[in-house]
């Protein structure tokens, strides 16, 4: 039996960007402008393109949230509170896991694809 692919929506050709900045209480360096171009939003998943200027801020992921990303241009460094930092350049990809805390630093203006997945708390309870 062959399964068919179900198309659930069509991404806009030119999504409208939302602009934001790191919260003052999380800011480490600079005042980088961040632009998010959402291509798909769902209650448990979102994906699109994200750009950011040079700067650094603290991040803290919820226990049910994780992000896959692929750097298209620029360079970033992700420094966990406990552990070794990782630097990603154009062509490289990574995952920020659930419960991650640390510093997200943009070393060169960056453009990346992102996919953020959130698992419902009831699913997490079944996995425990």
Backbone torsions as a table, in degrees:
resi	resn	phi	psi	omega
1	UNK	NA	134.1	179.5
2	UNK	-100.0	128.8	176.6
3	UNK	-85.9	142.0	177.1
4	UNK	-96.0	153.4	177.0
5	UNK	-85.9	131.0	-179.6
6	UNK	-101.2	119.7	177.1
7	UNK	-87.3	122.3	-175.4
8	UNK	-100.9	-8.5	179.3
9	UNK	177.9	163.2	177.7
10	UNK	-114.4	129.1	-179.5
11	UNK	-69.9	142.5	176.4
12	UNK	-65.8	145.7	180.0
13	UNK	-63.6	-39.7	-178.3
14	UNK	-135.8	81.7	-179.3
15	UNK	-64.7	151.5	178.4
16	UNK	-81.2	129.7	-178.2
17	UNK	-79.5	143.8	167.6
18	UNK	-99.3	141.7	-178.2
19	UNK	-111.1	134.2	173.3
20	UNK	-149.2	174.0	-179.3
21	UNK	-135.6	154.8	176.4
22	UNK	-58.8	144.3	176.2
23	UNK	-61.4	141.4	-179.1
24	UNK	-54.3	-36.4	-178.7
25	UNK	-73.4	-11.2	179.1
26	UNK	-109.6	-10.0	-175.7
27	UNK	-65.5	132.9	178.1
28	UNK	-109.9	-42.3	-176.2
29	UNK	-153.8	138.3	176.6
30	UNK	74.4	-167.0	174.6
31	UNK	-145.4	63.0	-171.8
32	UNK	-69.5	134.5	173.9
33	UNK	-81.8	133.5	179.0
34	UNK	-116.9	132.9	178.6
35	UNK	-118.0	127.7	178.6
36	UNK	-115.6	122.9	178.2
37	UNK	-108.1	97.0	-175.9
38	UNK	-77.9	124.8	176.5
39	UNK	-100.4	-24.9	179.3
40	UNK	-154.8	129.0	176.3
41	UNK	-127.7	135.0	-179.9
42	UNK	-143.8	155.7	-179.2
43	UNK	-54.4	-27.7	-177.2
44	UNK	-116.2	3.4	-178.9
45	UNK	-157.1	141.9	172.6
46	UNK	-141.4	149.4	178.5
47	UNK	-151.2	156.4	-179.2
48	UNK	170.7	-151.2	179.5
49	UNK	-120.4	139.6	-178.5
50	UNK	-129.5	134.7	176.2
51	UNK	-125.8	154.9	-179.0
52	UNK	-158.0	148.3	175.2
53	UNK	-82.6	170.7	179.2
54	UNK	-63.1	136.0	179.0
55	UNK	163.8	-179.2	-180.0
56	UNK	-149.7	147.5	178.8
57	UNK	-156.1	159.9	177.5
58	UNK	-80.6	141.5	174.6
59	UNK	-125.2	152.3	178.0
60	UNK	-145.5	110.9	180.0
61	UNK	-87.4	144.0	176.2
62	UNK	-69.8	161.8	-179.3
63	UNK	-65.9	-16.3	-178.1
64	UNK	-109.7	14.4	-174.6
65	UNK	-125.3	138.1	174.8
66	UNK	-146.6	159.4	-178.0
67	UNK	-134.9	130.8	166.9
68	UNK	-97.9	139.8	176.6
69	UNK	-142.0	156.0	176.2
70	UNK	-135.0	118.1	-177.3
71	UNK	-77.0	123.5	178.5
72	UNK	-91.7	-36.4	179.8
73	UNK	-155.2	150.5	177.5
74	UNK	92.7	-163.7	-176.3
75	UNK	-153.8	136.6	178.7
76	UNK	-129.7	159.6	172.2
77	UNK	-130.1	135.5	176.6
78	UNK	-118.3	119.5	-176.7
79	UNK	-114.3	107.8	176.7
80	UNK	-69.3	155.2	177.5
81	UNK	-58.6	-34.9	179.5
82	UNK	-131.3	108.4	179.0
83	UNK	137.7	-170.5	-174.1
84	UNK	-93.3	139.5	177.6
85	UNK	-75.5	155.4	178.1
86	UNK	-128.3	133.9	177.3
87	UNK	-109.6	136.1	-178.6
88	UNK	-124.8	133.0	178.3
89	UNK	-118.4	175.1	179.5
90	UNK	-49.8	132.5	179.9
91	UNK	94.0	-9.5	-178.7
92	UNK	-104.1	154.7	-177.1
93	UNK	-132.4	160.7	178.3
94	UNK	-159.7	176.7	178.0
95	UNK	-130.8	132.4	170.9
96	UNK	-97.8	115.1	-172.3
97	UNK	-79.7	166.4	174.1
98	UNK	-56.7	149.3	178.4
99	UNK	67.5	9.1	-179.2
100	UNK	-67.0	135.4	170.4
101	UNK	-132.9	140.6	-179.9
102	UNK	166.4	-156.2	-177.8
103	UNK	-116.6	132.3	174.6
104	UNK	-104.9	120.4	-176.3
105	UNK	-123.5	128.5	175.2
106	UNK	-96.1	111.9	-176.8
107	UNK	-86.6	-33.9	174.8
108	UNK	-136.3	144.4	179.8
109	UNK	-44.2	130.5	-171.0
110	UNK	-117.2	151.0	171.8
111	UNK	-137.3	126.2	-177.3
112	UNK	-144.9	151.9	166.7
113	UNK	-79.8	145.2	174.9
114	UNK	-135.3	149.2	170.6
115	UNK	-136.7	113.7	178.8
116	UNK	-105.3	126.8	-179.2
117	UNK	-119.0	132.4	175.0
118	UNK	-119.3	129.0	179.0
119	UNK	-97.5	132.7	179.8
120	UNK	-60.8	142.1	-179.7
121	UNK	-53.3	-34.0	180.0
122	UNK	-65.4	-34.1	176.7
123	UNK	-67.7	-42.0	178.5
124	UNK	-60.5	-39.6	178.9
125	UNK	-62.8	-38.8	178.9
126	UNK	-69.5	-29.0	-179.9
127	UNK	-79.4	-20.0	-176.5
128	UNK	-74.1	NA	NA
